[in-house]
Amino acid sequence: MIEQVQMEMDRLVRQLQADQREDGSWDYAFDTGIMTDAYMIILLRILEIDDEELVYKLTQRIESKQEDNGSWKLYHNEKAGNLSRTIEAYIALLVSGVYSKEYPALQKSKQFIVAQGGIGKAGAFTKILLTLLGQRSWPKHFPVPIGALLLPSYFPVNIYRVSVFGRANIIPILLFAHQKYQVDLSIDLSDLQVRNHESDRAEFFQMEEWRGYFNIAIDQFKSYLHTFFHFNQAAVDFAKEYMLKRIEPDGTFLSYFSSTFYMVIALLSIGYEKTHPVILNAVEGLKAMETTIDGWPHIQYTTADVWNTSLISSALQEAGVEAENPMIVKANHFLLTRQHTLFGDWILHNTRALPGGWGFSNINTINPDVDDTTASLRAVIGHSIIRPEWMQAWYRGLQWTLSMQNDDGGWPAFERGVGDELLKWVPVKGAAFVLSDASSADLTGRTLEFLGNTSKLNKDHPQMIAGKKWLKENQRADGSWYGRWGICYIYGNWAALTGLMAAGEKQTTPAVQRGVDWLERIQNKDGGWGESCESDLKKQYVPLEKSTLTHTAWALEALIAASDFPTDQINRGIQYLVKEGQGTGWEYDYPKGQGMGGEFYIHYHSYRYIWPLQTLSRYIKKYSFL
């Protein structure tokens, strides 16, 4: 089997070499389904920008993803289909002008929408879109008044206690909601209303759960908030300045599609012309996120160039590609040019740190995250050793990573100290993901793995001890860990177990044993592992009906880290990776990442190469061969 493993590793290396770009990066798609494609069509129509070729091609991609029952899904095994995504697709196809309501695809989607309760049953963000397009009314008082943006930092709930990802979306929404802004695209969705449903009220977000939440969260400050109403203009100015000061060189707002879309609408709502340079540059930035999947354009939510490149460079070096190989030199040069030198919002809760992190996308300059930083540092460590001029950059990244540890011992993604429990009670699906950036098993485990295996931080260092303690305290009773940014418990276990082992834990440590036992229990008969996105929604492990390369690689890497010899479970998993490496089917395109629970999931096109290569390499290296 060793010869087969080596042959598969060689094939993966050749594939990655062929796909590398001239600048040293890998631009594999960051595929989030049809949401961004639909919103792009809607945005172009709102701005009256004539790009009919792009609009037409996006409609073709959207239609190609429609299910037989008329719905669109977030993931393959979503049972009925997704109502919110179907409504968004319906609107995009309708406003594109390519289709009329009588078109069969729209008729089928209408039947699905009505059968599911109509547009009144849509999720919160889809209701925002419906209200923006005049299909619902703005409430007299939006649940969160814009004056809340001016709440001082000593209040338990203020805008800087919300995650940077949440702020980037909420601030523009509050601005155009305050303006009660609507656009007229000459569409009528009244035939998608099902009026006997309580949720289909005329006013937006007038729901008992919202009132209940804000009674708990804000009522104690209500008298204080009312004094802000005469400061509405100050809040409007704050929102505008917040957005404009965080526009990236490509014109996007913090490199995210959704925040950029909302920023454009917010600026229109306060009087910006559709042809204003800020708006046109934003649209060009979104267009630059276009990639091609199965022959059709897809507007990515963001690009993943730094993430792809850092992980691939590391995996290639694990596989034996030398640091001075031109492929690695180009990749690491690309990464070093993307290290951050500017302060971002992270400084607000991390006041003593200096810039030095990395962000996710190609154009991210002020919004670094811990995962991309440790991934980039893993990749460039070889060059930092042999090229002293790069060592300073490496240490800046290391210091930034260490500074980001939360007081509870875990690591967040973007900002330390932004994990308020109160925010998790907001009654919107996925709100905890948008609003909170708490410590997570995946970030904590991967950071410990980096600190232990790459930076060689002393195992008795207080930060290592605190990180291990956090992981042990947050292990579930069944032995698993929940992973925030991947799917889901397999992802969490992989990060936690590799992190604990790198941080000096023994194989006999109860937390390690329970984690290993859990992974072995859920192995599939074919030797692989697979997990459903439903795990994220149900907050418990839900097996996928098929194994996937990525889940299998994650599980195996964890088991390899915790075993001195190749167990039967490990060998069966390795055989699966070798056998299925070039397979096809829906399971190969199944999302392995999550952006916002219940709203969108991510299919990383790079993962089928990265994780099998890294895992096969570690299998060969560790057992070398017995």
N, C-alpha and C positions, 0 to 999 in steps of 0.2 A: 504493500500500500504506500510505502514511503516514496517510491518512484512515481506513483500516480499523484501524490500530494505535490511533489516537486514540479511535475508537468503542469498541474493546475496553477501553481504559483507562477511559473514562467509564462503561462498564457495570460494571466491577469496583469503581469508586469508589461507584457507586450501591448495589451489593450490600453493600459493607462499611458504608455509612452506614445501610442498613436493618437490619443485624444488630447494630449497636452497642447495648449495654445502657445503662440510665439512668445507671449509675455511671461510664460512660465506657469500660468494658472490653469486650472481646470474649471470649466463653466458648465458642468452638468446641471441639468434642470432642477429647479426648486419648484416642484409641481404641487399646487394646492387645489387642483380641480378647476371648475369653471367659474368660481366666484369672481375672481379678478377680471376674467374675460368679459363677464356680464357687466360689471361696473365700468369697465373701460368703454364699452359701447355706450352706456348711459352717459358717461362723462363727455364723450365726444359730441353726443347729441345736445347735451345741456350747453356746451360751449360753441355749438354750431361750427365745429371744425370738420372740414371736408377731408375725410380719409376713407373713402368708400371701399378701397381694396382691403384695408385692415379690418373694417367693420364686417365686410362680407366673410372674410376668412375666419374671424372670430365666431360669427354665427354658425359657420360650418363645424367648427370644433365643438361648440356648445351643443348643437343638434346631434353630433356623433356620440355624445355622452348620455343621451336620453335613454331611460329604461323603457321597456315595453309597456309598462303601466302609465307612462307619461311623466314620470318623476325624474329627478336627478338625485344622485346619492352622494354622500360624503365619503363613503367607502363601500367596497363591493358587497359586504354582507349586511349592510344597513337594511333592515327588514322591509319596510314599506316604501322607503324613499324619504327624502328630506324636504319638508314643506317649504322652509325658508329658501333653500337653494332653488327649488322649483319655481317659486314666485319670482326670484331674481332673474332666473333664466328666461321665464315667460316675458317679463318686462323688457329685458334686453333684446330678445328676438322681435318683440313687437315694435319697440322704438327704433330698431335698426332700419325699418322700412323694407327689409328683405322679405318679410312675411306679413300676412294679415291674420286676423283672428280666426279666419276660416281654414288656415293651413292645418293639415292633420296633426303635426307635432304640437301646435298650440292648442288644438282641440283636446288632444289627449292630456296635455298638462293642465288644462282648465278642469277637466273631469277629476283629475287627481287632487287638485287644489280644493275644489268644492267638497269632494268626498272626505278630505282631511279637516274640514271645518272652515275653509275659506281664508282670506288674507288676514282676518282678525286673529287667527291662531298662529300667525308668524312670530318668529323670535324678535327680540328687542331691536337688533340692528336692521333687520328687514323692515320693521315698522318705521324706523327712522327714514329709510329710503322711501317707503310708501308715503309718509307724511311730506317729505321733501318734494315728491312728485305730485302732491295735491290730492292724493287718494284717501287721506285721513286729515283730520284737523289737528293743528298744534293745540295743546291744552292751554287754558288761561294762564296757568302757572306750571312751568316745567318742573318735574320732581326735584331737580337740583337747580336752584337759581344761580345765575351767572355770578352773582355776588359771592358765592361760595369759593370762587377762585381767589378771593382776597382774604380768606380765613388765615389768621396768623399761624406761624409754625408751632406755637405751643398748644393749639387745639388738637385733640386726639385724631380728628379727621380733617385733613387739609390736603391740598392738591399735591404737595410734596410727600405725603404719606401714601400716595398712589404710585404704582410702578411707572417707570418711564414709558413703557409700552402703553399702559393705560392712559397716562397723561396725553400722549401723542394723539390718541383717538378722542378722548373725552373733551379736551379743551376746545377743539374746533366744533364738536357737536354742540357743546353748551353755547358757543357763540352763535351759530346759525339757528339753534332752537330759541335762543333769547330774541333774535330778530324775527322769529316766526317766518323764516324764509321758505318760499316755495317756488318751484319752476313749473312751467306749463309745457309739457311735451305732447299735448293734444292726445292723451290716452285716457280711456275710461275703463276702470277695473271694477265697476260696480257689479258686473256679472260674476265676479269672484268673491263677492260678499255672501256670507251666510249669516243672516241677521238674527237668528235665534240663539247665537252664541254670545255669552256675556262678554267674551274677550273682544267682540267686534264693536265695541262702543265707539262713538264718534270721536271722543277725546282720547288722546294718546297717553298711555301709561297710567290711566286712572284705575289702578288695580289695588286691591286690598293689601297684597303683599308689599307693594311699593310704599303705601302709606304706613304699613306696619314697620318697615325697615327704617324709614326716616323718622317715625315717632321714636324709635329706639336710638338712632344714631345722631339726630340733629335737633330734636325738639328741645333738649336741654339748652341749646344755644339759639333757640328761635328768636328771642328778643334781640340778641346780638346780631343775628343775621338780618333782621328787618332794618337795622341801622345801615346796612350795606346797600339798600335799594337805591339810595340817592347817589351811590358810588357806581352805579351800573356802567357809566361811561368809562370809569377807571378800570372796571373789570373787563370791558370790551377792549380797551387799550392793552391791558395785560395779556389777554388772549392773543391779540394780533402780534404783539411783540414777541411773545413766547414762540409762536410759530415762525415768524420771519427770522429770528435769531438762530433757528435750528434747521435751516434749509441747507442741505448738502450741496456740494459743487455741481451735482447733476440736476439740481432743481427740486429734488424730492424732499419731503419733510421727514427727516430721520431715516430715510431709505425705505420706508414702508409704503406699500400701495394704499392701504386703508387710510392712514393718517394724511397722506398726500391728497387723496380724493376728498376727504373731509376738509382739509385746509383750503382747497380750491373753492368748495361750496361756502365755507366760512368767509373767505375774502369777498366772494360775490355778494354775500349777505350784507356786508358793510360798505358796498358801493364800488368795489373794484370792477373795472371793465373786463369783459371776457378776453380782450386782447392785451391785458396788462402783462408786461414781461414776466412777472413772477408766476402768473398763471400759465402762460405759454411755456415757460421753462419747466414748470412742474409737469406739464403734459409730455414734454419731450423726455423728461427723466423717466416717466412711466413707460413711454414707448421703448426706451432703451432697455427696459427689463424684458423685452420680448425674447422668447426662445422658440424653438420649433420642436414639436412633439408629434410623432406619427404624421408628419407632413403638414400640420396646421400650426399657426402661431399660438403661443400661450403667453399671456402677460403675467410674469411672475410676481408674487407678493413682494419679493425682494430677490436680489441675486445671492448666491451662496458661494461665491468664488473664494473667499478667504477660508471658509469652513471646508469646502472641498479640497482646496490646495494644501492646507495644513494637515488634514487627515491623510491625504494621499501621499504626501511627502514622507510622513511618519511611517505609513504602511510599507512604502517602497524600501525605506531604509531598514525596517524590520525584516524585509524579505532579502536583504543582502545587497541592495543597490548602494554603492559607496557614496559618501557625502560629496565627493568631488566629481561624481558623475554629472555631465551637463544637464541631465533631466532634473536632478536635485538642486544643482546650483541655480538654475533658472527659477525653480519653484520657490526656493528659499529667498532669493533676491526679491521676487514678487512679494513674499510675505513681509520682508523687512521694510519694504517701501510702504506697506499698509499699517505699520505700527503707529499708534496714535501719539500725537504730540500736543493735542489741545485738551483743555478741560471740558467735561460735559456735566450733565446733571448729577452724575455719580459723586461729584465733589461735595454736594450738599450734605451727604451723610458720611462722608469719608474725607474730612477736611484736611488731613495731613498728608494725603497721598499725592503723588505726581503722576502725570499721564505716562502710559507705557503699555496699555492693553491693546487688544485687537478687537475689531468688530466683525460682524458676520458677512457683510456684503462687500462688493468691490469698491463702493464709494462711501463707505461708512468712516467718518472722521472724528465723531464726538460721542458715539454711543457704543463703547466697548462692552464686552461681556467676558465672564470668567472662562467659559468653555472654549471660546475661540482663542482666548489668550493662552491657556494651557496647551491647547492643540498646536498653536503656532510655536510656542516655546519648545514643545517636544520635537517639532520638525526642524528647527534651526539650531538645536543644541550642538550638533556635529560641527557646523560651521562656526559657531561661537567659540568652540574650543580651538579650532585650527586657524581661525581668523580673529585675532584679538580685537580688531576694530569693531567687530560685531558683538563682543561680549558685553559692552556697556548697554546696548539695546536689550540684550537678553536679561540682564539684571534689572533693568527698568520694568520689564514685564513681570519678572518674579516678584519684585517688591509690590507692584500693583496688585498682583494676585493675592499675596499674603494680606495686604491691607483690606481686602474685600470680605474677609471672614466675618460672619455675623457674631453677635454677642452670645448666641446660643451654641456656637461651635460649628455650625454648618456654613455652607456657602450658597449665596444666591446667584442669579444669572447676571443682572445688570447693576443693581444697587444694594448696598448693605442697609439693613435696618428698615426695610419696606415690606414687612410681612404681617401687617396688622390683622388680627383675628376679626375685628369688627367688619372689615371690608368683605370678608368671605360670606357674609350674610346677605349681601345684595341679591335680590331675587331675580337675577338675569342669568340664563344658562351661560356658563363659562365665565361669570363675573370674577370668580376667584383667580382665574388665569390672567384676566386683563388687569385687575386692580392690585394684585399682590405679587410680590417677588420674594417670597419667603425662602428659607433654606430648603434644599431638596436633596434627595438621596443621590440623584444622578450628578448634580453639580458637586456635592460634597465628596462623593466617591471618586469621581474623575479628578478632582483637584488633589485629593490624597494620593491617588495613583501617580499623578505627575510629581508631586512633592517627594514621594518615596522613591520612585523608580528613575526619574529624570533629574530632578534637582538634588537628590540624595540628602534631603533634609533629615536631620537626626530624628530617629523614631521617637525619642523622648522629648522632642520639642513641644512646648505647650500647645502650639496650634495643631500639631498632629494629634496630640492626646485629646484635645477638645473636639476635633473632627471625628475621631473614632467614637468618642462618647456620644456625639449626636447621632451617628449611624446606629449604634447599638440601641439607643433609646427610641429610635423611630422605625425599628424593624417591626413588621406586623407579626401577629401571633402565629401565622402559618409559615413564617420564615422568609417571607418576601419583603421587598421594599417597593414603594411606589416611585416611578420615574416621571418627572414633570414634563420633560421635553421629548420623550420618546414613547413608544408603545411597548410596554407601559410598566408592567411588573417584571418582565424579563429584562427590560432595559434598566430598571432600578436595581435589580439583583446583580446584573453584570457590573454596573458602576460601583455598587456598594462592596461587593466581594473583592473585586480587583483593587479597590481603594484600601480596604481593611488589610489585605495581604501585603500590599506595598508599604503600608504604614506599620508593619511589624507584627500583626496579629498571627497567632498560630492556627494551624488547620484544626486544632482541637478546641479552639474558642467556640463556645456555644452559639454565638451569632453566626459564625462562619459555617458551622455544622448544619444549623437550621437552614441557612441560605442554600447550601449545597443540596441538602435533602429535598428542599422544595423544587429546585431545578431538575433533579433526577426524577422526581415524581411526575412532572408534567412533560417529560420527553415523549415524543410521538413514536409510534411503531416503526416509522420509516427512518428513525434515528435523528430526525430534526426537531425543531421547536417552532411554534407559531402562536401568535397572540392577536386577538381581535381588538379593534378600536373600542368595542363595547366595554372593555376593561376600564377605559378612561371614564365612561359615563356611569358605570355601575360601581366604580371604585372597589372592584375585586377582580381577580384574574378570570378572564373569559378566553378559553382556547379558540384558536382559529381552526377551521376545518382542514387546513393544509399547513404544512411547514413552510417556512420562508428562509432564504439564505441569511438574511440579516439577523433574525431572531436566533437562528441556530448558531451563527458566529458569536453573538453576544453571550449566549448561554455557555458555549464551549470555552470561550476565553475566561469566563469566571471559574469554570470547573478546572481548567488547566492551571490557573493561578493557585487553586486550593488543593492541588493533588501532586504528589511527587512522582506518580507513575500514571501512565495512560489507562484509565479504567475502561471497562466495557462501554459505559455510556459515552465517554469521550471518543473512543474509536468509532462507534456507530455514528456519532455526529460528524466526525471528520469524513467518513465515507459518504454521508449525505452531501456535504459541501462539494466533494470531488465529483460525485455523480451528477448533481443538479446544477453545477455552476453555469452551464449554458442553456438551462431550461427556459421555457416560455410558459405563460399562463397568467391569470389575474393575480396570483399570489406574488408574482415578481414585481408587480406594479402596486401592490397593496401599501398603504401608508405605514411608515415606520416612525414618523415624527408627528408631534402635535403642536399646533400653534395656539389654538384656543379651544378648550374642551367643548365638544358638541357643536362647534362652529366651523372650524376647518382643520384638516389634517394634511400631512406633508408626505409626498412620495419623493424621496431623494434619489435621483437617478444614479448617483455615484455609489450608493451604499452596496449594491450588489458586487462591486469590485473591492471597495475599501475593507469591509469587515471580514469577508472570507480570506482575503490576502493576509491581513494582519493576524487572524486566528490561526491559519495554516502555518504561518511563519513561526508563531509562538509555540505551536505544537512541535514543530521540527526542532526549534532551538532548545526548548526545555527538556525534551526527552532524547535527543541528539545522537544517535537514536539508540535506546536501550536494547 
